[in-house]
């Protein structure tokens, strides 16, 4: 294919009606009569046989109307299927330089298609495994996908937090008790709670607060201040 960034093509028009049908249309739709006569005078019978380049500004001078009105009427004639109107095009152009291939004789590389299919299936399985598995750190899986090996865990994903939760049940219970104790004394924001508890595992503490809200042990008011649910 060829790409032409500075392509310019003038407006084109083709009369879809024959002369008899066009005359009947002019009689029935007098408001288009002046424009149709101007088209015929400027561009002649070629309009009936092929697409013809036109100038909306030249037409506007002949009919003594703003160019915007001429373009609007041409659009209306196009919508009424009287003409086929293609406005000026200054967009980049792509031209296919090879002939269309016979569908029954397409040179298909079956091995390449199989390779690409297998690659897409492998990617899909990797994404499925990433979403479904619950035993490996998700950051490790991502790094492994990009051929990077690491033995360090991120400590931030749901798998790492769940493992840490199981390993720190005593700490979790302690966080819950401190939250209830502090909120029984006064309502507090999450930031105030965190500052009062000063947890060693901040992500774990935030997760505990979130789970207590989900369990309706504590709740936010309209100002995002936490309180104990009685």
C-alpha positions as CSV (number, residue, x, y, z in Angstrom):
1,X,0.0,0.0,0.0
2,X,1.0,3.6,-0.5
3,X,0.4,6.4,2.0
4,X,0.0,10.0,0.8
5,X,-0.1,12.4,3.7
6,X,-0.9,15.5,1.7
7,X,-3.7,14.2,-0.4
8,X,-6.2,16.6,-1.9
9,X,-9.4,15.7,-3.9
10,X,-12.0,18.3,-4.9
11,X,-15.7,17.8,-4.3
12,X,-17.3,15.4,-6.7
13,X,-20.9,15.1,-7.8
14,X,-22.9,12.7,-10.0
15,X,-26.6,13.1,-11.0
16,X,-28.4,9.9,-10.1
17,X,-31.6,10.9,-12.0
18,X,-32.0,10.9,-15.8
19,X,-33.0,14.1,-17.5
20,X,-36.8,13.4,-17.5
21,X,-36.8,12.4,-13.8
22,X,-34.7,15.3,-12.9
23,X,-37.1,17.8,-14.6
24,X,-40.0,16.2,-12.7
25,X,-38.1,16.7,-9.5
26,X,-37.4,20.3,-10.3
27,X,-41.1,21.0,-10.9
28,X,-42.0,19.2,-7.6
29,X,-39.2,20.8,-5.5
30,X,-38.9,24.4,-6.8
31,X,-36.5,25.4,-4.0
32,X,-33.8,23.2,-5.6
33,X,-34.4,24.4,-9.1
34,X,-31.9,27.3,-9.1
35,X,-29.1,25.1,-7.8
36,X,-29.7,22.3,-10.3
37,X,-29.8,24.7,-13.2
38,X,-26.5,26.2,-12.0
39,X,-24.9,22.7,-11.8
40,X,-26.1,21.9,-15.4
41,X,-24.8,25.2,-16.8
42,X,-21.4,25.0,-15.1
43,X,-20.7,21.2,-15.7
44,X,-23.1,20.1,-18.4
45,X,-24.1,16.6,-19.3
46,X,-21.0,14.9,-17.8
47,X,-22.9,15.0,-14.5
48,X,-25.3,12.3,-15.8
49,X,-22.5,9.9,-16.9
50,X,-19.7,10.2,-14.3
51,X,-18.5,11.8,-11.1
52,X,-17.5,15.4,-11.9
53,X,-15.2,17.7,-9.9
54,X,-17.1,20.8,-8.7
55,X,-16.4,24.1,-6.9
56,X,-18.9,25.0,-4.3
57,X,-17.6,28.6,-4.2
58,X,-18.1,28.9,-8.0
59,X,-21.7,27.6,-7.7
60,X,-22.3,30.0,-4.8
61,X,-21.3,32.9,-7.0
62,X,-23.7,31.9,-9.7
63,X,-26.7,31.4,-7.5
64,X,-25.7,34.4,-5.3
65,X,-25.9,32.4,-2.0
66,X,-23.5,31.8,0.8
67,X,-21.2,28.8,0.2
68,X,-22.6,27.2,3.4
69,X,-26.1,27.3,2.0
70,X,-24.9,25.6,-1.3
71,X,-23.2,22.8,0.6
72,X,-26.3,22.3,2.7
73,X,-28.5,22.0,-0.3
74,X,-26.1,19.6,-2.0
75,X,-26.2,17.5,1.2
76,X,-30.0,17.5,1.0
77,X,-30.0,16.5,-2.6
78,X,-27.6,13.7,-1.7
79,X,-30.0,12.5,1.1
80,X,-32.9,12.6,-1.4
81,X,-30.8,10.4,-3.7
82,X,-31.1,13.0,-6.5
83,X,-27.3,13.3,-6.6
84,X,-24.3,11.5,-5.2
85,X,-22.2,14.3,-3.5
86,X,-18.8,13.7,-2.1
87,X,-17.4,16.9,-0.4
88,X,-13.8,17.9,-0.7
89,X,-11.3,15.6,0.9
90,X,-8.0,16.8,2.3
91,X,-7.3,13.8,4.5
92,X,-4.3,11.5,4.1
93,X,-4.9,8.7,1.5
94,X,-4.0,5.0,1.5
95,X,-3.9,3.4,-1.9
96,X,-3.7,-0.4,-2.3
97,X,-1.2,-1.1,-5.1
98,X,-1.6,-4.8,-5.4
99,X,-4.5,-6.5,-7.2
100,X,-7.2,-8.2,-5.1
101,X,-6.3,-11.8,-4.5
102,X,-8.5,-14.7,-5.7
103,X,-10.2,-15.9,-2.4
104,X,-9.7,-19.5,-3.5
105,X,-6.0,-19.1,-4.1
106,X,-4.8,-16.9,-1.2
107,X,-1.2,-17.6,-0.3
108,X,-1.9,-18.5,3.3
109,X,1.1,-19.5,5.5
110,X,-0.6,-22.1,7.7
111,X,2.4,-22.6,9.9
112,X,2.5,-18.9,10.7
113,X,-1.2,-18.8,11.5
114,X,-0.7,-21.8,13.8
115,X,2.2,-20.1,15.5
116,X,0.2,-16.9,16.0
117,X,-2.8,-18.9,17.2
118,X,-0.7,-20.8,19.8
119,X,0.9,-17.6,20.9
120,X,-2.5,-16.0,21.5
121,X,-3.8,-19.1,23.4
122,X,-0.6,-19.1,25.6
123,X,-1.3,-15.4,26.4
124,X,-4.9,-16.2,27.2
125,X,-4.0,-19.1,29.5
126,X,-1.4,-16.9,31.3
127,X,-4.1,-14.2,31.9
128,X,-6.6,-16.9,33.1
129,X,-4.0,-18.4,35.4
130,X,-3.1,-14.9,36.8
131,X,-6.8,-14.2,37.6
132,X,-7.6,-17.6,39.1
133,X,-4.6,-18.7,41.0
134,X,-4.4,-17.8,44.7
135,X,-1.0,-19.3,45.9
136,X,1.7,-17.2,44.1
137,X,2.5,-13.5,44.4
138,X,0.9,-11.7,41.5
139,X,4.0,-9.6,40.9
140,X,6.1,-12.8,40.5
141,X,3.7,-14.0,37.9
142,X,3.9,-10.8,35.9
143,X,7.7,-10.8,36.0
144,X,7.7,-14.4,35.0
145,X,5.4,-13.6,32.0
146,X,8.1,-11.1,30.8
147,X,10.9,-13.7,31.3
148,X,12.2,-12.1,34.5
149,X,12.9,-14.4,37.5
150,X,12.6,-13.2,41.0
151,X,12.2,-14.9,44.4
152,X,11.0,-11.8,46.2
153,X,7.3,-11.2,46.8
154,X,5.6,-7.8,46.6
155,X,3.8,-8.0,49.9
156,X,1.0,-5.8,48.5
157,X,-1.2,-8.1,46.3
158,X,-4.2,-10.0,47.6
159,X,-2.2,-13.3,47.6
160,X,0.6,-11.8,49.7
161,X,-1.9,-10.1,52.1
162,X,-3.9,-13.3,52.5
163,X,-0.7,-15.3,53.3
164,X,0.4,-12.6,55.8
165,X,-3.1,-12.7,57.4
166,X,-2.9,-16.4,57.9
167,X,0.6,-16.1,59.4
168,X,-0.5,-13.2,61.7
169,X,-3.8,-14.2,63.1
170,X,-2.8,-12.8,66.5
171,X,-1.8,-9.5,65.0
172,X,-5.1,-9.3,63.1
173,X,-7.1,-9.9,66.2
174,X,-5.1,-7.3,68.0
175,X,-5.7,-4.7,65.3
176,X,-9.5,-5.4,65.5
177,X,-9.5,-5.0,69.2
178,X,-7.6,-1.8,69.1
179,X,-9.9,-0.4,66.4
180,X,-13.0,-1.2,68.5
181,X,-11.4,0.2,71.7
182,X,-10.4,3.5,70.0
183,X,-13.8,4.0,68.3
184,X,-15.7,3.3,71.5
185,X,-13.9,6.2,73.0
186,X,-14.5,8.5,70.0
187,X,-15.3,8.4,66.3
188,X,-12.2,8.7,64.1
189,X,-11.0,8.8,60.5
190,X,-8.9,6.0,59.0
191,X,-5.9,8.3,59.2
192,X,-6.5,9.1,62.8
193,X,-6.9,5.4,63.6
194,X,-3.7,4.5,61.8
195,X,-1.8,7.2,63.7
196,X,-3.2,6.0,67.0
197,X,-2.5,2.3,66.4
198,X,0.8,2.9,64.6
199,X,0.8,-0.6,63.0
200,X,3.9,-2.3,61.9
201,X,2.0,-3.7,58.9
202,X,0.2,-0.7,57.5
203,X,-1.3,-2.5,54.5
204,X,-2.5,-5.3,56.8
205,X,-4.1,-2.8,59.1
206,X,-6.0,-1.0,56.3
207,X,-7.2,-4.4,55.1
208,X,-8.5,-5.2,58.6
209,X,-10.4,-1.9,58.7
210,X,-11.9,-2.6,55.3
211,X,-13.0,-6.1,56.4
212,X,-14.6,-4.7,59.6
213,X,-16.5,-2.2,57.5
214,X,-17.7,-5.0,55.1
215,X,-18.7,-7.1,58.2
216,X,-20.7,-4.1,59.5
217,X,-18.7,-4.0,62.7
218,X,-17.8,-0.4,62.0
219,X,-19.2,2.2,59.5
220,X,-18.5,5.5,57.9
221,X,-20.8,8.5,58.4
222,X,-21.4,11.1,55.7
223,X,-18.1,12.8,56.6
224,X,-16.1,9.6,56.2
225,X,-15.6,9.3,59.9
226,X,-15.7,5.8,61.4
227,X,-17.9,4.7,64.3
228,X,-18.7,1.4,66.0
229,X,-22.0,-0.1,64.8
230,X,-24.2,-0.7,67.9
